[in-house]
Amino acid sequence: MKLAEYDQYTIEHSENMLIVDAKGNFDIKVTQQYVQDMYNACELFNNNPWGLLATFYGNRVFTPDAEIALMELTKYRIKRGMIANASVILDSNTGDIQQLQLRRIYQSHKLTFHMFSDIENARKWLDSFISDKKKR
């Protein structure tokens, strides 16, 4: 179910995960809208375990303000049941920088995460991780 759709991103809900496709640059206005949309989307899980599959297209590097906002958002998502993140970076010449930024965001909250170069493997890993955690 599509929850938000803009030029820069979409957010979809699928069973035990949120799926984000992000394109282009996130200025402060877009970042604020994304954070609000994510707050709303997190409520769908009622604190049950879930994961985030985020695909980043192109040469996107977060501004310092956007990175701080994403750190705070990650903290909120974890409180609402997020247990893992699978990030995919596609069509990027700045993938190393993007990975460093994402690592800082997720490691700052000790969230389990993996980086992928294709969506299918990311989805399989995330689905398996969530299923394993639910069995315990």
PAVO-713700 format. One record per residue: residue number from 1; residue in three letters; x, y, z of N, C-alpha, C in turn. Coordinates in nm, 4 decimals. Layout:
// residues N
NUM|ALA|X|Y|Z|X|Y|Z|X|Y|Z
...
This chain:
// residues 136
1|MET|0.0838|-0.1160|0.0000|0.0000|0.0000|0.0000|0.0897|0.1241|0.0000
2|LYS|0.0700|0.2119|-0.0970|0.1500|0.3337|-0.1066|0.1009|0.4340|-0.0027
3|LEU|0.1918|0.4839|0.0792|0.1573|0.5764|0.1867|0.1922|0.7208|0.1532
4|ALA|0.2972|0.7419|0.0752|0.3394|0.8768|0.0374|0.4102|0.8691|-0.0970
5|GLU|0.3850|0.9693|-0.1800|0.4507|0.9715|-0.3112|0.4789|1.1159|-0.3513
6|TYR|0.6056|1.1442|-0.3727|0.6516|1.2761|-0.4151|0.7579|1.2556|-0.5225
7|ASP|0.8049|1.3645|-0.5813|0.9105|1.3537|-0.6818|1.0368|1.2922|-0.6222
8|GLN|1.0680|1.3254|-0.4966|1.1929|1.2821|-0.4351|1.1847|1.1459|-0.3673
9|TYR|1.0657|1.1009|-0.3275|1.0562|0.9723|-0.2577|0.9144|0.9158|-0.2589
10|THR|0.9098|0.7840|-0.2373|0.7832|0.7159|-0.2110|0.8029|0.6299|-0.0861
11|ILE|0.6938|0.6097|-0.0138|0.6937|0.5205|0.1018|0.5780|0.4238|0.0828
12|GLU|0.6093|0.2944|0.0886|0.5068|0.1910|0.0768|0.5104|0.0998|0.1987
13|HIS|0.3950|0.0455|0.2323|0.3824|-0.0513|0.3418|0.3573|-0.1876|0.2795
14|SER|0.4352|-0.2869|0.3194|0.4190|-0.4230|0.2694|0.4442|-0.5199|0.3839
15|GLU|0.3377|-0.5756|0.4376|0.3438|-0.6717|0.5480|0.4268|-0.6192|0.6645
16|ASN|0.5492|-0.6698|0.6801|0.6310|-0.6345|0.7961|0.7454|-0.5397|0.7607
17|MET|0.7266|-0.4597|0.6558|0.8319|-0.3646|0.6206|0.7761|-0.2392|0.5549
18|LEU|0.8538|-0.1334|0.5665|0.8315|-0.0121|0.4894|0.9346|-0.0111|0.3783
19|ILE|0.8903|0.0285|0.2598|0.9775|0.0315|0.1427|0.9864|0.1763|0.0956
20|VAL|1.1086|0.2288|0.0936|1.1317|0.3671|0.0530|1.2164|0.3677|-0.0732
21|ASP|1.1726|0.4431|-0.1721|1.2532|0.4718|-0.2910|1.2834|0.6209|-0.2867
22|ALA|1.4115|0.6569|-0.2820|1.4518|0.7971|-0.2704|1.5348|0.8374|-0.3917
23|LYS|1.4944|0.9494|-0.4525|1.5628|1.0003|-0.5716|1.5894|1.1490|-0.5524
24|GLY|1.6964|1.1963|-0.6094|1.7230|1.3393|-0.6030|1.7685|1.3852|-0.4665
25|ASN|1.7749|1.5164|-0.4518|1.8261|1.5743|-0.3278|1.7144|1.6009|-0.2284
26|PHE|1.7463|1.5863|-0.1019|1.6543|1.6171|0.0069|1.6971|1.7509|0.0677
27|ASP|1.6266|1.8577|0.0339|1.6527|1.9827|0.1039|1.5775|1.9778|0.2368
28|ILE|1.5836|2.0843|0.3136|1.5235|2.0814|0.4469|1.3719|2.0626|0.4394
29|LYS|1.3075|2.1222|0.3388|1.1617|2.1095|0.3245|1.1227|1.9646|0.2942
30|VAL|1.1931|1.9026|0.2014|1.1652|1.7628|0.1660|1.1958|1.6722|0.2851
31|THR|1.3062|1.6986|0.3540|1.3426|1.6178|0.4706|1.2344|1.6258|0.5778
32|GLN|1.1831|1.7455|0.6037|1.0772|1.7614|0.7039|0.9512|1.6846|0.6643
33|GLN|0.9145|1.6890|0.5362|0.7964|1.6157|0.4901|0.8187|1.4651|0.5021
34|TYR|0.9389|1.4194|0.4656|0.9729|1.2774|0.4760|0.9633|1.2303|0.6212
35|VAL|1.0180|1.3078|0.7126|1.0135|1.2713|0.8546|0.8687|1.2597|0.9010
36|GLN|0.7848|1.3556|0.8647|0.6438|1.3499|0.9052|0.5740|1.2284|0.8450
37|ASP|0.5996|1.2006|0.7175|0.5396|1.0827|0.6532|0.5857|0.9543|0.7211
38|MET|0.7125|0.9501|0.7615|0.7651|0.8320|0.8303|0.7024|0.8152|0.9681
39|TYR|0.6859|0.9259|1.0404|0.6189|0.9171|1.1710|0.4824|0.8506|1.1545
40|ASN|0.4084|0.8956|1.0551|0.2753|0.8391|1.0307|0.2832|0.6920|0.9916
41|ALA|0.3777|0.6577|0.9060|0.3908|0.5193|0.8581|0.4281|0.4238|0.9712
42|CYS|0.5112|0.4682|1.0635|0.5553|0.3820|1.1747|0.4386|0.3352|1.2604
43|GLU|0.3344|0.4138|1.2675|0.2202|0.3794|1.3520|0.1455|0.2565|1.3007
44|LEU|0.1637|0.2210|1.1753|0.0942|0.1049|1.1179|0.1353|-0.0265|1.1824
45|PHE|0.2518|-0.0305|1.2440|0.3054|-0.1567|1.2958|0.2691|-0.1840|1.4418
46|ASN|0.2090|-0.0881|1.5097|0.1667|-0.1073|1.6492|0.2776|-0.1659|1.7367
47|ASN|0.3992|-0.1176|1.7172|0.5166|-0.1630|1.7942|0.5555|-0.3079|1.7691
48|ASN|0.5013|-0.3719|1.6664|0.5455|-0.5057|1.6268|0.6756|-0.4927|1.5479
49|PRO|0.7586|-0.5983|1.5437|0.8860|-0.5919|1.4708|0.8663|-0.5688|1.3204
50|TRP|0.9447|-0.4783|1.2658|0.9388|-0.4496|1.1229|1.0749|-0.3992|1.0759
51|GLY|1.0894|-0.3929|0.9442|1.2146|-0.3478|0.8864|1.1931|-0.2427|0.7799
52|LEU|1.2999|-0.1740|0.7462|1.2975|-0.0696|0.6443|1.3869|-0.1111|0.5285
53|LEU|1.3296|-0.1139|0.4091|1.4050|-0.1365|0.2860|1.4119|-0.0024|0.2139
54|ALA|1.5297|0.0585|0.2109|1.5471|0.1907|0.1509|1.6388|0.1807|0.0300
55|THR|1.5891|0.2274|-0.0839|1.6688|0.2290|-0.2063|1.6976|0.3737|-0.2432
56|PHE|1.8253|0.4038|-0.2591|1.8698|0.5382|-0.2934|1.9204|0.5367|-0.4374
57|TYR|1.8621|0.6210|-0.5209|1.8996|0.6295|-0.6616|1.9820|0.7557|-0.6843
58|GLY|2.0950|0.7407|-0.7515|2.1741|0.8567|-0.7900|2.2733|0.9015|-0.6848
59|ASN|2.3341|1.0148|-0.7142|2.4439|1.0683|-0.6334|2.3916|1.1556|-0.5200
60|ARG|2.3214|1.0960|-0.4275|2.2649|1.1732|-0.3165|2.3582|1.1640|-0.1971
61|VAL|2.3929|1.2786|-0.1459|2.4696|1.2868|-0.0221|2.3869|1.3739|0.0715
62|PHE|2.3679|1.3299|0.1950|2.2856|1.4041|0.2897|2.3572|1.5291|0.3385
63|THR|2.2836|1.6379|0.3505|2.3377|1.7568|0.4152|2.3532|1.7252|0.5641
64|PRO|2.4351|1.8016|0.6358|2.4469|1.7768|0.7802|2.3116|1.7824|0.8525
65|ASP|2.2261|1.8781|0.8156|2.0937|1.8878|0.8787|2.0081|1.7655|0.8486
66|ALA|2.0143|1.7177|0.7248|1.9364|1.5985|0.6883|1.9878|1.4759|0.7635
67|GLU|2.1186|1.4646|0.7781|2.1752|1.3504|0.8502|2.1309|1.3508|0.9969
68|ILE|2.1303|1.4674|1.0593|2.0840|1.4784|1.1983|1.9366|1.4413|1.2081
69|ALA|1.8564|1.4904|1.1138|1.7131|1.4580|1.1136|1.6915|1.3082|1.0975
70|LEU|1.7720|1.2435|1.0130|1.7583|1.0991|0.9928|1.8032|1.0207|1.1159
71|MET|1.8999|1.0724|1.1890|1.9397|1.0067|1.3145|1.8246|1.0102|1.4154
72|GLU|1.7607|1.1253|1.4268|1.6462|1.1374|1.5183|1.5302|1.0498|1.4721
73|LEU|1.5074|1.0455|1.3420|1.4006|0.9623|1.2872|1.4285|0.8147|1.3135
74|THR|1.5534|0.7744|1.3006|1.5900|0.6349|1.3268|1.5600|0.5990|1.4722
75|LYS|1.5922|0.6876|1.5623|1.5612|0.6656|1.7043|1.4106|0.6444|1.7227
76|TYR|1.3301|0.7270|1.6586|1.1840|0.7160|1.6668|1.1359|0.5830|1.6086
77|ARG|1.1896|0.5474|1.4916|1.1474|0.4226|1.4260|1.1797|0.3016|1.5130
78|ILE|1.2948|0.3018|1.5773|1.3320|0.1903|1.6651|1.2330|0.1804|1.7810
79|LYS|1.1953|0.2933|1.8379|1.0965|0.2928|1.9465|0.9619|0.2381|1.8994
80|ARG|0.9359|0.2467|1.7698|0.8095|0.2001|1.7126|0.8210|0.0601|1.6515
81|GLY|0.9306|-0.0119|1.6816|0.9408|-0.1521|1.6432|1.0360|-0.1869|1.5311
82|MET|1.1025|-0.0875|1.4697|1.1964|-0.1196|1.3620|1.3151|-0.1961|1.4201
83|ILE|1.3452|-0.3123|1.3611|1.4545|-0.3952|1.4119|1.5704|-0.4080|1.3137
84|ALA|1.5514|-0.3646|1.1885|1.6590|-0.3792|1.0895|1.6357|-0.2871|0.9708
85|ASN|1.7452|-0.2599|0.9007|1.7410|-0.1792|0.7800|1.8238|-0.2470|0.6720
86|ALA|1.7696|-0.2487|0.5515|1.8442|-0.2916|0.4329|1.8476|-0.1717|0.3387
87|SER|1.9658|-0.1216|0.3091|1.9801|-0.0066|0.2206|2.0433|-0.0503|0.0893
88|VAL|1.9899|0.0036|-0.0194|2.0390|-0.0260|-0.1539|2.0794|0.1067|-0.2181
89|ILE|2.1985|0.1109|-0.2742|2.2451|0.2300|-0.3443|2.2640|0.1927|-0.4908
90|LEU|2.1929|0.2642|-0.5782|2.1965|0.2352|-0.7217|2.2355|0.3600|-0.8014
91|ASP|2.3045|0.3387|-0.9118|2.3380|0.4451|-1.0068|2.4059|0.5646|-0.9393
92|SER|2.5070|0.5366|-0.8588|2.5710|0.6431|-0.7824|2.7221|0.6422|-0.8012
93|ASN|2.7774|0.7621|-0.8149|2.9229|0.7790|-0.8146|2.9731|0.8175|-0.6761
94|THR|2.8799|0.8372|-0.5831|2.9159|0.8781|-0.4471|2.8759|0.7713|-0.3452
95|GLY|2.8701|0.6476|-0.3894|2.8256|0.5376|-0.3041|2.9054|0.5219|-0.1762
96|ASP|3.0372|0.5455|-0.1818|3.1200|0.5321|-0.0611|3.0790|0.6336|0.0455
97|ILE|3.0559|0.7568|0.0029|3.0139|0.8608|0.0974|2.8746|0.8290|0.1516
98|GLN|2.7859|0.7860|0.0624|2.6504|0.7505|0.1052|2.6538|0.6385|0.2094
99|GLN|2.7352|0.5382|0.1846|2.7457|0.4272|0.2803|2.7982|0.4750|0.4151
100|LEU|2.8982|0.5623|0.4141|2.9519|0.6153|0.5400|2.8447|0.6905|0.6182
101|GLN|2.7669|0.7716|0.5477|2.6606|0.8464|0.6151|2.5555|0.7525|0.6736
102|LEU|2.5134|0.6541|0.5957|2.4124|0.5600|0.6441|2.4652|0.4790|0.7620
103|ARG|2.5912|0.4394|0.7562|2.6512|0.3665|0.8692|2.6487|0.4517|0.9964
104|ARG|2.6844|0.5794|0.9827|2.6811|0.6681|1.0999|2.5401|0.6759|1.1586
105|ILE|2.4420|0.6891|1.0712|2.3027|0.7011|1.1160|2.2594|0.5760|1.1909
106|TYR|2.2827|0.4589|1.1321|2.2311|0.3353|1.1917|2.3172|0.2852|1.3073
107|GLN|2.4479|0.3008|1.2972|2.5349|0.2562|1.4063|2.5171|0.3420|1.5309
108|SER|2.4783|0.4670|1.5131|2.4596|0.5538|1.6294|2.3483|0.5023|1.7206
109|HIS|2.2607|0.4176|1.6656|2.1513|0.3595|1.7447|2.1620|0.2077|1.7544
110|LYS|2.2780|0.1547|1.7144|2.3039|0.0098|1.7225|2.1962|-0.0724|1.6509
111|LEU|2.1500|-0.0215|1.5376|2.0497|-0.0907|1.4568|2.1180|-0.1891|1.3624
112|THR|2.0644|-0.3087|1.3514|2.1156|-0.4059|1.2546|2.0836|-0.3549|1.1143
113|PHE|2.1849|-0.3498|1.0293|2.1633|-0.3029|0.8926|2.2652|-0.3672|0.8000
114|HIS|2.2291|-0.3721|0.6726|2.3208|-0.4190|0.5687|2.3034|-0.3318|0.4460
115|MET|2.4120|-0.3183|0.3711|2.4120|-0.2434|0.2460|2.4105|-0.3437|0.1310
116|PHE|2.3343|-0.3116|0.0270|2.3209|-0.4004|-0.0880|2.3351|-0.3212|-0.2169
117|SER|2.3631|-0.3957|-0.3244|2.3698|-0.3337|-0.4566|2.2526|-0.3763|-0.5440
118|ASP|2.1604|-0.4571|-0.4879|2.0389|-0.4913|-0.5620|1.9218|-0.5082|-0.4648
119|ILE|1.8051|-0.4723|-0.5119|1.6853|-0.4684|-0.4284|1.6396|-0.6076|-0.3878
120|GLU|1.6448|-0.7026|-0.4778|1.5925|-0.8369|-0.4491|1.6661|-0.9031|-0.3321
121|ASN|1.7987|-0.8985|-0.3335|1.8748|-0.9572|-0.2224|1.8512|-0.8817|-0.0920
122|ALA|1.8353|-0.7516|-0.1010|1.8065|-0.6723|0.0189|1.6725|-0.7132|0.0786
123|ARG|1.5724|-0.7285|-0.0060|1.4391|-0.7675|0.0410|1.4426|-0.9073|0.1032
124|LYS|1.5121|-1.0000|0.0391|1.5216|-1.1370|0.0925|1.5887|-1.1375|0.2294
125|TRP|1.6999|-1.0640|0.2413|1.7696|-1.0599|0.3695|1.6802|-1.0004|0.4781
126|LEU|1.6159|-0.8888|0.4476|1.5334|-0.8205|0.5471|1.4149|-0.9068|0.5891
127|ASP|1.3498|-0.9679|0.4934|1.2359|-1.0547|0.5239|1.2793|-1.1717|0.6122
128|SER|1.3927|-1.2330|0.5785|1.4451|-1.3445|0.6568|1.4828|-1.2997|0.7982
129|PHE|1.5464|-1.1846|0.8097|1.5871|-1.1333|0.9407|1.4653|-1.1095|1.0295
130|ILE|1.3637|-1.0466|0.9744|1.2427|-1.0178|1.0523|1.1727|-1.1469|1.0915
131|SER|1.1628|-1.2406|0.9976|1.0986|-1.3694|1.0276|1.1713|-1.4426|1.1390
132|ASP|1.3041|-1.4447|1.1338|1.3837|-1.5106|1.2383|1.3612|-1.4455|1.3746
133|LYS|1.3560|-1.3140|1.3787|1.3363|-1.2432|1.5057|1.1970|-1.2692|1.5625
134|LYS|1.0973|-1.2808|1.4754|0.9603|-1.3053|1.5219|0.9453|-1.4448|1.5812
135|LYS|1.0262|-1.5407|1.5342|1.0188|-1.6788|1.5831|1.0750|-1.6917|1.7239
136|ARG|1.1629|-1.6014|1.7622|1.2307|-1.6110|1.8929|1.1441|-1.5637|2.0048
